[in-house]
């Protein structure tokens, strides 16, 4: 998996949800979108990127969403 591409895609998702007035809802929306529409390998690669480099390149809202809802991202 190309990590740079995954980071770009995750940041685009984050930009969409960042416009929501309810931050908690936005964070959950980011995680749910990635869980529903990304293949398991893509999610695993993004989480490994976070674990290895503390989320370099990810927007703050995306990083927060992925850390907060990490368990959700492991579900099939």
For each residue, the residues with C-beta under 8 A, 3 or more apart:
1: 5 6 41 42 45
2: 5 6
3: 6 7 45 46 49
4: 7 8 57
5: 1 2 8 9
6: 1 2 3 9 10 42 45 46 49
7: 3 4 10 11 46 49 57 58
8: 4 5 11 12
9: 5 6 12 13
10: 6 7 13 14 30 34 46 58 59 62 66
11: 7 8 14 15 57 58 59 62
12: 8 9 15 16
13: 9 10 16 17 30 33 34 62
14: 10 11 17 18 30 58 59 61 62 65
15: 11 12 18 19 59
16: 12 13 19
17: 13 14 20 26 27 29 30 33 61 65
18: 14 15 26 59 61
19: 15 16 26
20: 17 23 25 26 29
21:
22: 25 26
23: 20 26 27
24: 27 28
25: 20 22 28 29
26: 17 18 19 20 22 23 29 30 61 65
27: 17 23 24 30 31 61 64 65 68 69
28: 24 25 31 32 65 69
29: 17 20 25 26 32 33
30: 10 13 14 17 26 27 33 34 61 62 65 66 69
31: 27 28 34 35 65 66 68 69 72 73
32: 28 29 35 36 69 72
33: 13 17 29 30 36 37
34: 10 13 30 31 37 38 43 46 66 73
35: 31 32 38 43 69 72 73 75
36: 32 33
37: 33 34
38: 34 35 42 43 46
39: 42 43
40: 43 44 76
41: 1 44 45
42: 1 6 38 39 45 46
43: 34 35 38 39 40 46 47 73 74
44: 40 41 47 48
45: 1 3 6 41 42 48 49
46: 3 6 7 10 34 38 42 43 49 50 66 73
47: 43 44 50 51 66 70 73
48: 44 45 51 52
49: 3 6 7 45 46 52 53 55 56 58
50: 46 47 53 54 55 58 63 66 67
51: 47 48
52: 48 49
53: 49 50 56
54: 50
55: 49 50 58 62 63 66
56: 49 53
57: 4 7 11
58: 7 10 11 14 49 50 55 62 63 66
59: 10 11 14 15 18 62 63
60: 63 64
61: 14 17 18 26 27 30 64 65
62: 10 11 13 14 30 55 58 59 65 66
63: 50 55 58 59 60 66 67
64: 27 60 61 67 68
65: 14 17 26 27 28 30 31 61 62 68 69
66: 10 30 31 34 46 47 50 55 58 62 63 69 70 73
67: 50 63 64 70
68: 27 31 64 65
69: 27 28 30 31 32 35 65 66 72 73
70: 47 66 67 73 74
71: 74 75
72: 31 32 35 69 75
73: 31 34 35 43 46 47 66 69 70
74: 43 70 71
75: 35 71 72
76: 40
